[in-house]
Amino acid sequence: MDKRAVDVAIIGAGTAGMVAYQRVRKVTDKVVLIEGAQYGTTCARVGCMPSKLLIAAADNAHQMRLGDLFGVSAGGMNIDGRRVMERVRSERDRFVASVIRSVEKFPEEHRLKGNARFIGSHRLAVGGDLEVQAERIIIATGSRPSVPGFLKSAKDRLVVNDDIFEWQDLPDSVAVFGPGVIGLELGQALSRLGVRVRMFGVGGAVGPIQDDTIREYALQTFREAFPLDPDSEVKKVERVDAGVAISFVDGSAGEKTETFDYLLAATGRRSNVDGLDIQNADIELDDGGLPLFDPHTLRCGQSHIFIAGDANNSLPLLHEAADEGRIAGDNAASYPEVRVGLRRTPLAVVFTDPQIATVGLTIKQVEERCRGCFAVGEVSFEDQGRSRVIGKNRGLLRVYGEQGSGIFLGAEMFGPAAEHMAHLLAWSVQQRLTVSEILEMPFYHPVIEEGLRTALKDLNRKLNIGPVPEEGCTDCGPGV
Ligand SMILES: Cc1cc2nc3c(=O)[nH]c(=O)nc-3n(C[C@H](O)[C@H](O)[C@H](O)COP(=O)(O)OP(=O)(O)OC[C@H]3O[C@@H](n4cnc5c(N)ncnc54)[C@H](O)[C@@H]3O)c2cc1C
């Protein structure tokens, strides 16, 4: 077996691994980035980018259907599934190619191909014929779809997100298991592209929504387009000639069997740490076999091993993977000096329509931390000026503030332009602004952000801080 000694070995050339590599590289040339499968990252290949491409097609179809509302029609609508999927794949391929070009700029001697696994706390076997001895190691192995055993009865009709983006055409029908972020995004997009969709969940969750008022509102909205039972009772999944037959309890209608072309399992993701022979790394593991680590330094216990990105199963989002790669990379480079890295305000967006966004503290965290000393402001977008103008007047925003200090703590939203409003709100939380200070900022007219201002005014009124709000609307139109 060939042997190689380095200062830092990074396992996994995804987003976290590539960022970590660039940070380590500033300090040492004795670094390797090990990739077991393909370059290109989960985000570009099967994650953020292709999912948003499919959603973009669906949004266009939806917008055309809305034409009637404005008295505008482009004639008969036609969804060409082959062309939809062609664009998804070709744009996806451009994103992947661009990532690959970046990796290929890393010196060849720094890039190792092969699956890595621990054979000692400082030793990795890579593929079948190389041993890497590393002073420090960064685990950045990402995650993969996790599929419960009973769904496997769907056999060749069982698909995960990775498979969808390889489809040459759109199917007629899909049963989606898991109304989480991925299930909602892909399920709603398929439904809007004319695919018959039914969604099954367990436990009642709808995406990442924690605020019951918003969850209920979102659930009702999704249900207007396709059946969604977030706490379903599925009796049987069976591969039949026509596809996959699913027997389930359909509320008061009782047991029912429906057949679909495919079953999409969007039932969560699991860390790829299980392929690493992690027991040989001599670090403490939790009950699920994942390394215990400090989220501020990414260090596993007191060891020379760091873990970043989806692999640590903590914040499975692209910008968090990049941040964690930076922190782990800096610390592996400066080890044994290990420093706390910048962790930003929590921010997550789901690209459904309306979009879902969560910012800062969740309502449950606010309840725990403030023990009654908080208030909630709210706005509905149903009558919000700009939202009505563009025919997107659906949704709810709830904002949370601390009594006494007036500090803005967090927000949850299901509504128009949530991806943009969430940024304003996350920046405000990170700046530790009070609700009054946010209200001192300029707001143009007519914009969706005026709805945000209404929610913040409602919050300030309940916090009893700031000038007494004037009665009636101070802006030009109603419902801003
Ligand atoms: C459908 C979908 C949609 C998403 N949408 C969004 C979104 O809109 N916004 C957002 O912020 N996030 C989104 N995400 C999440 C985001 O894609 C991930 O959080 C992010 O890509 C994780 O990056 P990573 O570096 O941790 O892992 P990856 O990019 O998966 O990299 C891990 C790498 O490690 C390699 N590897 C694994 N084991 C080994 C081994 N033993 N040896 C060598 N190499 C190994 C893998 O082959 C892989 O290349 C989405 C994810 C999915 C699936």
The ligand as an SDF file (V2000), in Angstrom:
LIG
                    3D

 53 58  0  0  0  0  0  0  0  0999 V2000
  -33.0360   18.4180   -3.0390 C   0  0  0  0  0  0  0  0  0  0  0  0
  -32.2100   19.3170   -2.1610 C   0  0  0  0  0  0  0  0  0  0  0  0
  -32.4440   20.6790   -2.1910 C   0  0  0  0  0  0  0  0  0  0  0  0
  -31.6870   21.5280   -1.3990 C   0  0  0  0  0  0  0  0  0  0  0  0
  -31.9410   22.8650   -1.4410 N   0  0  0  0  0  0  0  0  0  0  0  0
  -31.2290   23.7070   -0.6670 C   0  0  0  0  0  0  0  0  0  0  0  0
  -31.4570   25.1070   -0.7150 C   0  0  0  0  0  0  0  0  0  0  0  0
  -32.3140   25.5850   -1.4710 O   0  0  0  0  0  0  0  0  0  0  0  0
  -30.7130   25.9140    0.0730 N   0  0  0  0  0  0  0  0  0  0  0  0
  -29.7800   25.4130    0.9370 C   0  0  0  0  0  0  0  0  0  0  0  0
  -29.1410   26.1870    1.6600 O   0  0  0  0  0  0  0  0  0  0  0  0
  -29.5190   24.0750    0.9980 N   0  0  0  0  0  0  0  0  0  0  0  0
  -30.2180   23.2270    0.2210 C   0  0  0  0  0  0  0  0  0  0  0  0
  -29.9480   21.8830    0.2690 N   0  0  0  0  0  0  0  0  0  0  0  0
  -28.9120   21.3900    1.2090 C   0  0  0  0  0  0  0  0  0  0  0  0
  -27.5010   21.5800    0.6510 C   0  0  0  0  0  0  0  0  0  0  0  0
  -27.4450   21.0620   -0.6530 O   0  0  0  0  0  0  0  0  0  0  0  0
  -26.4980   20.8780    1.5560 C   0  0  0  0  0  0  0  0  0  0  0  0
  -26.6360   21.3870    2.8760 O   0  0  0  0  0  0  0  0  0  0  0  0
  -25.0610   21.0470    1.1290 C   0  0  0  0  0  0  0  0  0  0  0  0
  -24.9110   20.7310   -0.2290 O   0  0  0  0  0  0  0  0  0  0  0  0
  -24.1240   20.1620    1.9780 C   0  0  0  0  0  0  0  0  0  0  0  0
  -22.7900   20.2960    1.5470 O   0  0  0  0  0  0  0  0  0  0  0  0
  -21.6580   19.3240    2.1350 P   0  0  0  0  0  0  0  0  0  0  0  0
  -20.3490   19.8760    1.7160 O   0  0  0  0  0  0  0  0  0  0  0  0
  -21.8740   19.1020    3.5840 O   0  0  0  0  0  0  0  0  0  0  0  0
  -21.9130   17.9190    1.4480 O   0  0  0  0  0  0  0  0  0  0  0  0
  -21.7470   17.4190   -0.0940 P   0  0  0  0  0  0  0  0  0  0  0  0
  -21.8310   18.5180   -1.0720 O   0  0  0  0  0  0  0  0  0  0  0  0
  -22.7300   16.3010   -0.1990 O   0  0  0  0  0  0  0  0  0  0  0  0
  -20.2760   16.8410   -0.1210 O   0  0  0  0  0  0  0  0  0  0  0  0
  -19.8960   15.6560    0.5150 C   0  0  0  0  0  0  0  0  0  0  0  0
  -18.9070   14.9190   -0.3730 C   0  0  0  0  0  0  0  0  0  0  0  0
  -18.2700   13.9010    0.3980 O   0  0  0  0  0  0  0  0  0  0  0  0
  -18.0830   12.7580   -0.4380 C   0  0  0  0  0  0  0  0  0  0  0  0
  -17.8670   11.5920    0.4290 N   0  0  0  0  0  0  0  0  0  0  0  0
  -18.7840   11.0010    1.2340 C   0  0  0  0  0  0  0  0  0  0  0  0
  -18.2050    9.9790    1.8970 N   0  0  0  0  0  0  0  0  0  0  0  0
  -16.9180    9.9310    1.4950 C   0  0  0  0  0  0  0  0  0  0  0  0
  -15.8170    9.0880    1.8210 C   0  0  0  0  0  0  0  0  0  0  0  0
  -15.9190    8.1060    2.7130 N   0  0  0  0  0  0  0  0  0  0  0  0
  -14.6230    9.3160    1.2170 N   0  0  0  0  0  0  0  0  0  0  0  0
  -14.4760   10.3240    0.3030 C   0  0  0  0  0  0  0  0  0  0  0  0
  -15.4990   11.1380   -0.0520 N   0  0  0  0  0  0  0  0  0  0  0  0
  -16.6990   10.9490    0.5580 C   0  0  0  0  0  0  0  0  0  0  0  0
  -19.3490   12.7370   -1.2610 C   0  0  0  0  0  0  0  0  0  0  0  0
  -19.1770   11.9620   -2.4400 O   0  0  0  0  0  0  0  0  0  0  0  0
  -19.5790   14.2210   -1.5520 C   0  0  0  0  0  0  0  0  0  0  0  0
  -18.9660   14.6210   -2.7600 O   0  0  0  0  0  0  0  0  0  0  0  0
  -30.6710   21.0060   -0.5430 C   0  0  0  0  0  0  0  0  0  0  0  0
  -30.4130   19.6240   -0.5290 C   0  0  0  0  0  0  0  0  0  0  0  0
  -31.1740   18.7950   -1.3280 C   0  0  0  0  0  0  0  0  0  0  0  0
  -30.8710   17.3190   -1.3230 C   0  0  0  0  0  0  0  0  0  0  0  0
  1  2  1  0
  2  3  1  0
  2 52  2  0
  3  4  2  0
  4  5  1  0
  4 50  1  0
  5  6  2  0
  6  7  1  0
  6 13  1  0
  7  8  2  0
  7  9  1  0
  9 10  1  0
 10 11  2  0
 10 12  1  0
 12 13  2  0
 13 14  1  0
 14 15  1  0
 14 50  1  0
 15 16  1  0
 16 17  1  0
 16 18  1  0
 18 19  1  0
 18 20  1  0
 20 21  1  0
 20 22  1  0
 22 23  1  0
 23 24  1  0
 24 25  2  0
 24 26  1  0
 24 27  1  0
 27 28  1  0
 28 29  2  0
 28 30  1  0
 28 31  1  0
 31 32  1  0
 32 33  1  0
 33 34  1  0
 33 48  1  0
 34 35  1  0
 35 36  1  0
 35 46  1  0
 36 37  1  0
 36 45  1  0
 37 38  2  0
 38 39  1  0
 39 40  1  0
 39 45  2  0
 40 41  1  0
 40 42  2  0
 42 43  1  0
 43 44  2  0
 44 45  1  0
 46 47  1  0
 46 48  1  0
 48 49  1  0
 50 51  2  0
 51 52  1  0
 52 53  1  0
M  END
$$$$
